[in-house]
């Protein structure tokens, strides 16, 4: 009986180790790493392009650098449902405009402007020309607010907005909570590009080279995964503890029953 119990415990221990391994996400082979040439190509091809249904903040500045409040131009239209669906105010007080399915967005003073399909630099230039008709020397800065990165820290997941163009992966990781003693700084994975055939970058943050890699620019829809620190025996013990308790209780019951039978 004792040998059977020990055998079952060992079997459960090894099984639990396998189950723990399966809980690790985004596992890759050692040779499946991000290529430097692919990274350069991605940077060249992915100068951020605005898309329909994207939400943007608009800021207009004078030639002296002072921000111009242009939202009042739509004050008489805010009660219209169509306008309310295309613009709204955040808790921080910023006005956000939504690009519609036809690639246009309704903006103060200049009306509808086609922005989808343009890069941020192109959109800034286009709107600067449009607002120059109202403010001499005006320049425009657009900030997309719906760009996001997914960060997995062990079993925790966070969706973080990219607050500005050029935000780095290191800043994204810091926003998500950084690295604690439950996470492996030696095995951070960046998944980028088409999820059907993604590029994967394995980063060791304990090295200078790893620091350089994670300091690269973050792009919308990046997935950053920090592997949890492996404690297979501890995890296995937690998994088998209920079963061991059940076996121990059952064994005690059987032995007690046999002793009672022998007494009679």
N, C-alpha and C positions, 0 to 999 in steps of 0.2 A: 504493500500500500504506500509506504514511504517512497520507494523507488519510483512508483507511478506518479506520485505528486511532484517529485523533483523533475521527472521527465517532462511533465506537462508545463511546469514553470519555465524550464529551459526553452521548450518549444514556443511558448508565448513570448518569451524575451526576444528571441530572434525574429519572430513574426512582427513584434512591435517595432523593432529597429527598421524593418522594411516599411511598415506603415508610416513611421516618422519620416523616412526618406521621401516617401510619396507626397508628404505635405509641403515639401520645398517647391517653390514656384520657379518657372522660367529656367529650368535646368538646361545647360548647353554643354556640348563637347568642348574639350580644351582648345581645339583648333577652330572653333566657331567664334571668332572674335571680329571686332569691327576693323575694317581695313582703312588705312589712312587715305588711300585714293578715293574710296567710297565716301568717306567723310567730306573730302574736298568737293566731290561731285554734288553731294547733298547740299552743302552750303551754297554752291553756285546755282543749283536748280530750285532751291527753296527760299529765295528771297520772298518773304511772306506776302502772299496774295490774298486780298480781301474776297470774301465769298458771300453769296446770298444768305440771309438770315443771321448774319454776323452783327454783333452789337459793338458800336464804337463811341468813344468820347471825342468831342470836337473842341479844340481850343484855338481861338483866333487871337493873334497878337498884333499890336501896332508896330511901326518901324522903330519905335523907341523901346520895344520889348514889353510893353504893358499889355496885359490880357484884356481883350474886349469882350464885354458881355453882350452876346448877340441873341440870346434866347428870347428876349422881350419881343422880338419881331413876330413870334408865334403866339404871343400871349392871348390874342383874340381868337385863336384857333384851337386852344387846348381842350375846349369842351366837345369838340368833334371826335367821335369814336375812332375814325380812321387815323387821326393824328395821334391820339392817345396810344394806339397800338404800335405806332412807329417811333415813339419817343417816351421816355420815362425818366424820373429823377431817382438817383440812388440815395441811400441813407447818408452818404457823405455830402450830398448836395450837388453832385455832378449830374449833368444831363446826358443821357445815353440815347443814341439813335440806332434804329434797327434797319439794316439793308434788306430790302424787299426781294421777292422772288424774281422780279424783272431787273434785278441788279442795281436799282436806284435807291436813293435814300432822301428823305425830305429834311432839308436843313433850313435854318433861319435865314431870311433875306434872299438867298440864292435859289431857294426852291429845290426841286428834284435834281439830283446829280447822280450820274452813273459812276459807281465806285467799284462794284464787283469786277474782278478780273485785273485790277490794278494793284501794283505793289504799294506799300505804305509811302514810299518816296514819291511815286507817281501820283498817288491820291493827294498827298500834301501839296504838290506843285499845282495840280489841277484846281484844287479849292483855293489856293493862294491867289491864282489868277481870277477866279470867280469873285472872291471877296475884295480884290483890289478895286472893283467897280464901286465899292461902298467905303472902303478904308484905304487910303493911299499908303502903299508900302506894307500892306498887311501880309503876314505869313501865317500858315495854318499847321497845326500839329494834330495828327489823328492817333488815337490809342485804342486798339481793339481790346475789348473787355471780355470776350468769350474764348480766348485762347487758353487752353488748359494742359496741364501735365499730370499724369497719374503716378503717385509715389506709393510703393509698397514697402513698409518697414516691418519685416517679419510677417505676422498675420494681420497687421493693421494697414488699411488703405486710405489714402487721402487724395482728393482731387484739388489741385492748386492752380489758380490763374497765373498766367505770365503777366506780371505787372507792367513790364516795359520791354521794348525791343532790346535784345542783347543780354537779357537775364541769363545767368549761367546756371549749370546744373548744380554747382556747389551752393548757390543761393537758394535754389529750389529745395535741395536736401535740408538746408538750414531752416527754411520756412516750415518744412514738414516735421521738424523736431530733432534733426541731426542724428548722430550715432550714439547709442547708449551701450551699456555693458551686456545687453541682450542681443546685440546685432554684430555681424561680422563686417568690419571695415575692409577686410581683405577680399571680399567677394560681392561687389556691387555691379549690377548688370543694367545696362542701358539698352532698351529695345526701341528701335527707331525705323520709321518708314512703313511700307506696306506690311500689314500684319500677316498676309498670306505668305510673304517671303521677306521677313524683317532682317535688318542688320542688327547684330548683337555686339555690344562692347562690354567686355569684362574689365572692371576697374578695381585696382588694389589701392585703397586710399592711404595705406600705411607707407607708400613710397612717393618720392617726388614725381616720378612719371605718372603715377595714378592721380596725383594732385593736378598735374597739367591736363590730364584727360577729363577729369570731372569739372574743370574750370572752363570747358568749352560751352558754347552757347546752347541754351535749351530751345527746342522747337515745339510748336503745338503738337499734341498727341504723343509726345515722348512718354515712355514708361520707364520708370526708375525703380529697381527692385534691390533692396538691401536684405541679404539672406540672414535669417536668425542664427544666433550662435548655437552650434550643434551640441547637445548634451544627450546622446542617444540612450545611455544607460539610465539617466534620470527620467527621460521621457518614457522609456520602456517600463521602468519601475512603476511610474504613475499609471501606465496602461494596464499592467498585470495585477496591480494591487487589489482591485475588486475581485478578480478571478482567484487570486491566491487566498483572499479572505473567505471566499465561497468554498474553495477546496478544503481549507483548514477547518471551517465550520462543519462541512460535510464529513470530513474525516473524524473529527471529534465526536460527532453524532453517531457515526457507525461504530467507533471504538466503544463508546459508552453503551450503546445498545448491545454489543457483543458481550461486554462485561456483565451487564444485567442478565443476559440470557444464561451465561455460565453460572451465575449465582443461583439460579433456579434450576 
